[in-house]
Amino acid sequence: MLDDRLTFHEGDTVHELDAADTIERGEPVPCMFAHHSPAECRYAVILTRGERP
């Protein structure tokens, strides 16, 4: 999360993300991003492939 606040729904789990927060996704499930502020929200999505430890 780069700026402002973002709510990320990952299946039944809800993540409230603020600036500098990160999450690591698990197995694919339905997801949705929600931004409830008039301020600009910026976030980065970084994808990698590989074996999980």
C-alpha positions as CSV (number, residue, x, y, z in Angstrom):
1,M,0.0,0.0,0.0
2,L,1.5,3.3,-1.1
3,D,-1.0,6.0,-0.1
4,D,-4.2,6.4,1.8
5,R,-6.3,3.3,2.9
6,L,-7.7,0.3,1.1
7,T,-10.0,-2.5,2.1
8,F,-9.2,-5.8,0.4
9,H,-11.7,-8.7,0.5
10,E,-10.0,-12.0,0.0
11,G,-12.8,-14.7,0.1
12,D,-14.2,-14.4,3.6
13,T,-11.1,-12.5,5.0
14,V,-11.1,-8.7,5.1
15,H,-7.8,-6.8,5.1
16,E,-7.7,-3.1,6.1
17,L,-4.5,-1.7,4.5
18,D,-2.8,1.6,5.4
19,A,0.3,3.2,3.8
20,A,3.3,0.8,4.0
21,D,1.1,-2.3,4.7
22,T,1.6,-5.5,2.7
23,I,-0.2,-8.8,2.3
24,E,0.8,-12.1,0.8
25,R,-2.0,-13.9,-1.0
26,G,-2.6,-17.7,-0.6
27,E,-4.6,-19.9,-2.9
28,P,-6.8,-18.2,-5.4
29,V,-10.2,-17.1,-4.1
30,P,-12.7,-14.4,-5.2
31,C,-11.4,-11.0,-4.2
32,M,-12.4,-7.3,-4.3
33,F,-10.7,-4.0,-3.6
34,A,-12.7,-1.2,-2.0
35,H,-11.7,2.4,-1.5
36,H,-14.1,4.6,0.6
37,S,-12.3,7.9,0.6
38,P,-12.3,10.9,-1.7
39,A,-8.4,11.0,-1.4
40,E,-6.3,9.3,-4.0
41,C,-5.4,5.7,-3.2
42,R,-2.2,4.2,-4.7
43,Y,-1.1,0.6,-4.3
44,A,1.2,-1.9,-6.1
45,V,0.5,-5.4,-7.1
46,I,3.6,-7.5,-7.5
47,L,3.3,-11.1,-8.9
48,T,5.9,-13.8,-8.7
49,R,6.0,-17.4,-9.6
50,G,7.7,-20.1,-7.7
51,E,7.5,-22.6,-4.9
52,R,6.1,-21.5,-1.6
53,P,8.3,-22.4,1.4
